[in-house]
Amino acid sequence: DSSLNTLREKLASLISAENPSDLCFTRNATEGIIIGLSSIDLESNDEILTSDQEHGALMDRLNFIDQKGRAKLRMFKISKEPEETLQSVKDLLNEKTKILAFSHVSCQTGIRLPVKEICKAGREVGAYILVDGAQSIGDISVNVKDYDCDFYVGNGHKWLCGPKGTSFLYINPESKIETSETFIARGSFSDDSITRRSATRFEY
């Protein structure tokens, strides 16, 4: 559909994604979070690091993983000063950290996190990184290529002033993730290897 392709191109430009096919459309940020987290294999000794100011869309999923014993959940403290937030992240990151998941902008306080620096710290320990951009898209500049995160989720119905049901998930093409068992869509089995590996494989 040409209108859908046009929208994907505009959104890719908005978040500085290199290729429009690195994005898939979702019904909400929660769905994007589930797709992203479900694409990562976890073991009981793994750790997930998140902040102390997360929306339920992310926290509910992380608490579920923790309660099922699939990984241990830890939380860093968000401070007004970005340096203090970054230090709190670094104090908890270690070789067991499998996932680093946090909001670009806190839905509780409106504090903007030093996302690029946090992502860099996560990369240094080999963690998968998911950034919840529900409160940032349309309000502040976003550059996913610069952040080098594995996943970036966003909503169209907040600062972009779109309707409900217009959200997206960006997937870093360099990330080594598998197709989620939770979300199998038509694109997952395309004969075209490029299409099969793009983010659009999670759409139907």
C-alpha positions as CSV (number, residue, x, y, z in Angstrom):
1,D,0.0,0.0,0.0
2,S,1.6,3.3,-1.1
3,S,0.1,5.4,1.7
4,L,1.5,2.9,4.3
5,N,4.9,3.0,2.6
6,T,4.8,6.8,2.6
7,L,4.0,6.9,6.3
8,R,6.8,4.4,7.1
9,E,9.2,6.6,5.2
10,K,8.1,9.7,7.1
11,L,8.4,8.0,10.4
12,A,11.8,6.6,9.6
13,S,12.9,10.1,8.8
14,L,11.4,11.5,12.0
15,I,13.5,9.1,14.2
16,S,16.6,9.1,11.9
17,A,16.2,5.4,11.1
18,E,18.4,4.4,8.1
19,N,15.8,2.2,6.4
20,P,12.0,2.4,6.5
21,S,11.8,-1.4,6.7
22,D,13.5,-1.2,10.1
23,L,10.1,-0.2,11.5
24,C,6.9,-2.1,12.0
25,F,3.5,-0.7,12.9
26,T,1.8,-1.8,16.1
27,R,-1.4,-1.0,17.9
28,N,0.4,0.6,20.8
29,A,3.7,0.9,22.5
30,T,2.8,-2.1,24.8
31,E,2.6,-4.4,21.8
32,G,6.0,-3.1,20.5
33,I,7.5,-3.8,24.0
34,I,6.1,-7.3,24.0
35,I,7.5,-8.0,20.5
36,G,10.9,-6.7,21.4
37,L,11.3,-8.5,24.8
38,S,9.8,-11.7,23.4
39,S,12.6,-11.8,20.8
40,I,15.3,-12.2,23.4
41,D,16.2,-15.6,25.0
42,L,16.5,-15.4,28.7
43,E,18.0,-17.7,31.4
44,S,17.3,-17.6,35.1
45,N,20.7,-16.1,36.0
46,D,20.2,-13.2,33.6
47,E,19.3,-9.7,34.8
48,I,17.1,-7.0,33.4
49,L,17.8,-3.4,34.3
50,T,15.1,-0.7,34.2
51,S,14.3,2.6,35.9
52,D,12.2,3.4,39.0
53,Q,9.9,5.6,36.9
54,E,8.5,3.3,34.2
55,H,5.0,3.1,32.7
56,G,2.9,0.0,33.4
57,A,3.3,-1.0,29.7
58,L,6.9,-1.9,30.4
59,M,6.8,-2.7,34.1
60,D,4.0,-5.2,33.8
61,R,6.0,-7.2,31.3
62,L,9.2,-7.0,33.2
63,N,7.5,-7.9,36.5
64,F,5.9,-10.9,34.7
65,I,9.4,-12.1,33.5
66,D,10.8,-11.6,37.0
67,Q,8.0,-13.5,38.8
68,K,8.3,-16.4,36.3
69,G,11.9,-16.7,37.3
70,R,13.1,-16.1,33.7
71,A,15.4,-13.2,34.8
72,K,16.0,-11.0,37.8
73,L,14.7,-7.5,37.6
74,R,16.7,-4.6,39.0
75,M,16.0,-0.8,39.0
76,F,18.2,2.2,38.6
77,K,17.2,5.6,40.0
78,I,16.2,8.5,37.8
79,S,17.5,11.8,39.0
80,K,17.1,15.4,37.9
81,E,20.7,15.5,37.0
82,P,21.5,13.3,33.9
83,E,25.0,12.5,35.3
84,E,23.5,11.0,38.5
85,T,21.0,8.9,36.4
86,L,23.8,7.6,34.2
87,Q,25.9,6.8,37.3
88,S,23.0,4.9,38.8
89,V,22.8,2.8,35.6
90,K,26.5,2.1,35.6
91,D,26.5,1.0,39.2
92,L,24.0,-1.8,38.4
93,L,25.2,-2.9,35.0
94,N,27.3,-6.0,35.0
95,E,28.0,-9.1,32.8
96,K,24.7,-10.7,33.9
97,T,22.7,-7.8,32.4
98,K,20.9,-9.3,29.4
99,I,18.3,-6.5,28.9
100,L,18.4,-2.7,29.6
101,A,14.9,-1.3,29.1
102,F,13.9,2.3,30.0
103,S,12.0,5.3,28.9
104,H,13.5,8.2,26.9
105,V,11.3,10.6,28.9
106,S,9.7,9.6,32.3
107,C,5.9,9.5,32.2
108,Q,5.9,10.3,35.9
109,T,8.2,13.3,36.2
110,G,8.9,14.4,32.6
111,I,12.6,14.0,33.2
112,R,14.6,13.4,29.9
113,L,17.1,10.6,30.4
114,P,20.6,10.7,28.8
115,V,19.6,8.0,26.4
116,K,22.7,8.0,24.2
117,E,25.0,7.6,27.2
118,I,22.9,5.0,28.8
119,C,22.8,3.0,25.6
120,K,26.5,3.2,25.3
121,A,27.0,1.9,28.8
122,G,24.6,-1.0,28.0
123,R,26.5,-1.9,24.9
124,E,29.7,-2.1,26.9
125,V,28.3,-5.1,28.9
126,G,26.6,-6.7,25.8
127,A,23.0,-6.0,26.9
128,Y,20.1,-5.8,24.6
129,I,18.6,-2.3,24.8
130,L,14.9,-1.3,24.5
131,V,13.9,2.4,24.7
132,D,10.3,3.4,25.3
133,G,9.8,6.6,23.4
134,A,6.1,7.0,24.0
135,Q,6.6,10.3,25.6
136,S,9.3,11.6,23.3
137,I,8.2,11.1,19.7
138,G,6.9,14.4,18.3
139,D,8.1,16.4,21.3
140,I,11.9,16.1,21.2
141,S,14.4,15.1,18.6
142,V,15.0,11.3,18.3
143,N,17.9,9.6,16.5
144,V,17.8,5.9,16.9
145,K,20.9,5.4,14.8
146,D,22.9,7.6,17.1
147,Y,21.5,5.7,20.2
148,D,22.4,2.3,18.8
149,C,19.6,0.7,20.7
150,D,18.1,-2.7,19.6
151,F,14.5,-1.5,20.0
152,Y,12.7,1.8,20.1
153,V,9.0,2.0,20.6
154,G,6.7,5.0,20.1
155,N,3.0,6.0,20.0
156,G,1.3,8.1,17.4
157,H,-1.6,9.1,19.6
158,K,0.4,11.3,22.0
159,W,2.7,14.2,20.9
160,L,2.1,13.3,17.2
161,C,-1.6,13.9,17.8
162,G,-2.6,10.8,15.8
163,P,-5.5,8.4,16.6
164,K,-5.3,5.4,18.9
165,G,-3.9,2.3,17.3
166,T,-1.1,4.1,15.5
167,S,2.2,3.1,17.1
168,F,5.5,1.6,15.9
169,L,8.5,-0.5,16.8
170,Y,12.0,0.2,15.4
171,I,14.3,-2.7,15.3
172,N,18.0,-2.2,14.8
173,P,19.0,-4.2,11.6
174,E,22.3,-5.0,13.3
175,S,20.7,-6.7,16.3
176,K,20.9,-10.4,16.4
177,I,17.3,-11.3,17.4
178,E,15.0,-14.1,16.4
179,T,11.4,-13.9,15.3
180,S,9.2,-13.8,18.4
181,E,7.2,-16.9,19.1
182,T,4.6,-14.5,20.5
183,F,4.2,-12.7,17.2
184,I,4.3,-14.7,14.0
185,A,3.1,-12.7,11.0
186,R,3.0,-13.3,7.3
187,G,6.3,-11.5,6.7
188,S,8.1,-14.0,9.0
189,F,7.9,-16.7,6.2
190,S,8.5,-14.6,3.1
191,D,10.7,-16.2,0.5
192,D,12.5,-12.8,0.3
193,S,15.3,-13.0,2.9
194,I,15.5,-9.3,3.1
195,T,11.8,-8.9,3.9
196,R,12.0,-11.8,6.3
197,R,14.7,-10.2,8.4
198,S,13.3,-6.7,8.4
199,A,11.1,-5.3,11.2
200,T,8.1,-5.7,8.9
201,R,8.1,-9.5,9.6
202,F,6.2,-8.7,12.8
203,E,3.3,-7.1,10.9
204,Y,0.2,-8.7,9.4
